[in-house]
Amino acid sequence: MIRAAFMGKGMCRRERELPNVRSRERTMAAEIVNALPGEHAVVFYGDNELASVVGNYLLEAIAGGGCAVIIATPEHRSWVNAWLMQAGVDLGAVASNGSYVVLDARQTMNSIATGDWPDPAAFWTALSPVLAAASRRNRPVRVFGEIVALLWDAGLVEPAIELEALWNEIARQYPFSLLCAFPRASVTAPALSDALAQVCGAHTTAAGLEQQV
C-alpha cells in the first residue's frame, strides 16, 4: 500500500524526509505536516505547489493507519492523487478499506448551502456521517477541503468566513485535523486585507504568504 520508507516503526515524524517536495514548497509542507487533531491550518499556494503540500499532509494519515478525506475539485483531486501514487500509495486499496475518502468540493458546497450561505444543519447532515465513519476506532483523521476557497473565489467572502466557523464547530465533536488552501493570488489585493485577517484568525496555523514574491 505504501512504500517501506513510510512504514518503519523506528522512524519518528521529525526524521522523515518529505517526499517529492521542491525546496520552495518544503517550508509550507513542514509547517502543516505535523498537525494534531483539532488543528485547523490554511496554506496559501502558488503555481504547482498544491499537490505536494496536500499530498504530504494526507499521507501522514494514511501511513499512520488513519483516514484521509479530500474535498476538492476534480482537477486538484487528480493532482493530489497523482502525487500520492508517486509516493507509493495504492489508491484503490486505501479507498476500498476506507482510508481514503473522496468528495467533490462543488457538489458538497451545493449540498450545504442555502442560496449563497452555508446552512449549519445541512453542513452537519452532509459531513457528520463522513467524519464519524472516518474517526471510528480512534484512528487519526486528516481532512483537506477547498469549499471555502470556492466561495472566496466567487466573491462570497462573508459566507467563506462563516464556513470556517462551521468547520471549527464540528471539530469540537470529531477528532480530526483540517487543512484549507487558497491560491495565493486570490488573497493579496489590499481591499481583502481585513477579510484575509479574519480567515487567518479562524485557523491555528497559516502558511505560504511569506512565499509571495
N, C-alpha and C positions, 0 to 999 in steps of 0.2 A: 504493500500500500504506500509506504513512504520509504525513501532510501535509508539505509542503515545509519547514515550520518545524523539523522534526526532521531534515532531510536536508542542511542547509547545511554544507559541509565546513569553512568557516571558523569555525563556531560551537563553541567549546570547551565542555566539560561544565559549567564553573562559570558560563558565560554563559547557559545555557539556563534559561528560565523553567520551573518545574514546573507543567504544565498542570492545570487543574481541581482545584486543591488549596486548600481553605479555609485561612485563616491559622492556625487551631489545629492543622491537620494538617501544615503546611509544615515545621515543625521536625523531626517524625518522618521525613517523606519525605526531607528533606535529609540526615539522618544516615545513611540506608541507601542512597540512590540511587547513590552513587559507589563501591559495594562492588567490591572486586577479587577475582579468582579466589583461592579458598582462604579467603575470609572467610565467616563464619557469623554472621549477625545475627539478633536477635529483636526484635520490636516488640510492645508491649502496647497494644491499641487499645480505644477506646470506641465508642459508637454512631456509625454512619455514617462511620467513619474508615478502614475496612479497604480498600475498593475503590481509593481514590486512592493510598494508600501502596503497596499491592501493584502497582497498575497502573503507577505511575511506575517502580517497581523493575524490572518485567518489560519495560516499554517501552524501557529503556536497552539491553537485549539485542537486542530486535527491530530497533530503529532502527540499531543498530550492526552489523547483518548477522550477528547471533548467533542463539542459540536460547533461548527462554523455556519453562520447564517449570512447569506449575501442577499441584499435587497437593492438591485441595481438595474440599470438599463441594459438592453441586450448587448450593445457594443462593449460596455465596461465589464459585463459578465464574461464576455468572450476573452477580453484581455486578461482578466484575473484567472480564468480557467486555464488559459494557455500557460500562464506563469506557474500555477500550481502543478500542472502536468510536467513542466520542465523541471520543477523541484522534486519530482518523483511521486506525486500523489496520483493514485488510481481513482479518477473522479467517479467512475461507475460504481466502484466498490464503496466509496465513502458516502455516495448518495443513497445507495441501496441499504446501507446499515444505519442511516440516519445521522451520520457525522457531518454531512454537508447538505444544507437546506438552501434552495434557490428560490427566490421570489422576484417578480418583476416590479421595478420601482414605480413605474407609471400605473400599472394595474392596481398595485397596493395603494398608491396615493388616491386613485379614484374611489377605491372601496372605503376609505376612511374619511373622505371629505364630504361636507355638505356645502354645495357651492364652492367657493374658494377657500373655505376654512376647514381645518381638521376637526372632526367631531369626536369628542372624547369617548363616547360609547362605541362608536364604530371602530375607533382605533383599538380599544381594548378587545372588541369582538374579533377583529382581524388578527391581532398579534399575540394576544394572551395564549391561545392554544399552541402557537408556534413556539413561544418561549417556554411554556410548561413542558412540552414534549422534549425540547432541546435540553432542558436542565434536569431531566429525570436522572435519578441515581447520583445526584450531586456532581455531575461531570462539569468541567469548565465550558462556558459558552461565550463565544465572541460573535458579535453582530456588526456587519458593515452595512450601512444604509445611506442612500443618497436621495431619499424623498425630499428632505429639507432643501437640498441643492436644486432640485427641480422646481420647487416653489420659489426659491430665491431667483433663479434664472428667469422665471416667468414674471418677475416683478412683484411677487406676493411675499414681501419681506416680513410683514407682521404675522401672516399665517405660518411662515417658516419658523419664526421665533416661538410661536405658540406650540408648534410640533416638537421643538426641542424640549419644551417644558413637559409635554406628554411623555416623551421618552424618559425624562428624569423621574417622572411619577411612576411609570411602570417598572423602572429599575429598582424601586423600593419593594416591589413584590417578587421579582425574579432575579436570581443571581447571574448576571451577565455583564460583560463589558461591551461598550458600543463605540464604534468609530464612524464619524461623519466625514464627508470630504466635499470641498468646494474647489472649482477651478480658481486658481489664484487671481486670474484676470477679472473674475466676476465680482471681486470684493474690494478692489483697490481704488475705486472712484471716491474722491473726497466727500461727495454727498452721502456716501454709505458708511462713513466712519462711525456714526453713532449706532447704527444697526449692527455693524460689524463688532463693535464693543459688546453689544448685547449677546450676539452669537457666541463670542469667545467667553463671556461670563456664564453662559449656560453649560460650559464644558469644564472638565477638570484639567485638561491638557490641550494646548493649541500649538500646532507645529506647521512650519512651512512659510509663514510670512517673512521670516528672516532671510529666506532664499531669494526673495524678489530682487531683481537687478534692473 
